[in-house]
């Protein structure tokens, strides 16, 4: 006779995956260009977990680009190649427009 729920707690699994995704995104946001890191690290620290799964995937795709490309996008000198990255870059720019303390 079985008593209680013998199935694993999938909510707990999701929390672990979310934590791992945030951790991975945080460390991949650490870049060779310090000016870029100052924009990405606070955004991922404060906003990543609030993004939709699609937006999180977009953020990871953003990090696949070269530092100089991302920096030019965030400076408004160039435009990302697709609409999803354009929206994400705009979110990062708007987030960083508000003065905050150090990293």
C-alpha positions in Angstrom: 0.0 0.0 0.0 1.4 3.4 -1.0 0.8 6.4 1.2 1.5 10.0 0.4 2.8 11.5 -2.8 5.7 9.5 -4.2 6.2 11.7 -7.2 9.2 14.1 -7.1 8.6 17.8 -6.4 8.9 19.3 -9.8 8.5 22.9 -8.5 11.8 22.3 -6.6 13.4 21.1 -9.8 12.3 24.3 -11.6 13.8 26.4 -8.8 17.1 24.6 -9.1 17.2 25.1 -12.9 16.2 28.8 -12.5 19.0 29.3 -10.0 21.5 27.5 -12.3 20.3 29.6 -15.3 20.7 32.8 -13.3 24.1 31.8 -12.0 25.3 30.9 -15.5 23.9 34.1 -17.1 25.5 36.1 -14.3 29.0 34.7 -14.9 28.7 34.9 -18.7 27.8 38.6 -18.2 31.3 39.1 -16.8 33.0 40.3 -19.9 36.5 41.4 -21.1 35.2 44.9 -21.6 34.6 46.5 -18.2 32.2 49.2 -19.6 30.0 46.4 -20.9 30.2 44.4 -17.6 29.0 47.5 -15.7 25.8 47.4 -17.8 25.2 43.6 -18.0 26.0 42.4 -14.5 23.5 44.7 -12.6 20.8 43.9 -15.2 21.2 40.1 -14.9 21.6 40.3 -11.1 18.4 42.3 -10.6 16.2 41.4 -13.6 17.1 38.0 -15.0 14.7 36.0 -12.8 11.8 38.3 -13.7 12.3 37.6 -17.5 10.1 35.2 -19.3 11.7 31.9 -20.5 11.9 33.3 -24.0 13.5 36.5 -22.8 16.0 34.4 -20.7 16.9 32.5 -23.9 17.2 35.8 -25.8 19.6 37.1 -23.1 21.8 34.0 -23.5 21.8 34.5 -27.2 22.8 38.1 -26.6 25.8 36.9 -24.7 26.9 34.8 -27.7 27.8 38.0 -29.6 31.1 39.8 -29.4 31.7 42.4 -26.7 32.1 45.2 -29.2 28.8 44.3 -30.9 26.8 44.3 -27.6 28.5 47.5 -26.4 27.6 49.3 -29.7 24.0 48.1 -29.3 23.9 49.4 -25.7 25.4 52.7 -26.8 22.8 53.0 -29.5 25.4 53.1 -32.3 24.1 49.9 -33.9 20.9 47.8 -33.8 20.8 44.1 -33.0 20.0 41.8 -35.9 16.5 40.7 -34.7 13.5 42.2 -33.0 13.8 40.1 -29.8 17.3 41.3 -29.2 16.3 44.8 -29.9 13.6 44.6 -27.2 16.1 43.1 -24.7 18.8 45.7 -25.5 16.2 48.4 -24.9 15.3 46.9 -21.5 19.0 46.8 -20.5 19.4 50.5 -21.6 16.3 51.6 -19.7 17.4 49.6 -16.6 20.8 51.2 -16.6 19.4 54.7 -17.1 18.3 54.7 -13.4 21.3 55.6 -11.1 22.2 52.7 -8.8 25.0 51.9 -6.4 28.1 49.9 -7.2 28.0 46.4 -8.6 
